[in-house]
Amino acid sequence: MRWLTATAALVIVCAAGPARIGAASDHFAALAVSLTGANGGQTARIDIGIDEWSTEADRDRFALVGERDGMAAVVTALQDARRIGYLRVGTQLGNEITFARETPEPDGGRHILIVLARMLGAAELRWGSLTDDYPFTVVDVHLRGGSGAGRITVGAKVTFRRGEDGIHVDPFSAAYIALRDLRATP
């Protein structure tokens, strides 16, 4: 059941707003895998394109909004920010990425962190579900030599931190979607 919920939430996130799918400066493909839920293992192809990376100033702007006005204001700021990339599940249209940060890792690899405002379903909003307190989807990727792995957390609280490249992620549940066979592609 968790896989179905997570998959449905991810598909809703990706189908919510059509992204202009164009030539990205950085492109990644992966197989999304979840072993949780009533149906056992489920997979889907994930494509990520980044036209430009978020800057320290962008990160600090979201942190300041959160400090000043709270998490709901960060959701709105992410939704209103300029599109810098896309995340597409299978053949869905894709979701616009408005925050994607790349930082070097000590071993020479790359750490990529993408934060999306998660679209909440009607039932979540109508009944005041606890999940509406977790309005973000987080994609966390580690690459070395053009390949790597990562995870997608659907339903998280996120705190941006000024002056730090990390963010604090508080997931709604311990379940996540693993990204396997992740590759930088032309």
Helices and strands as residue ranges (DSSP letters): H 2-15, E 26-34, E 42-50, H 56-69, H 71-80, E 85-89, E 95-97, E 100-104, E 110-117, H 122-127, G 130-133, E 136-144, E 147-160, E 167-171, E 177-185
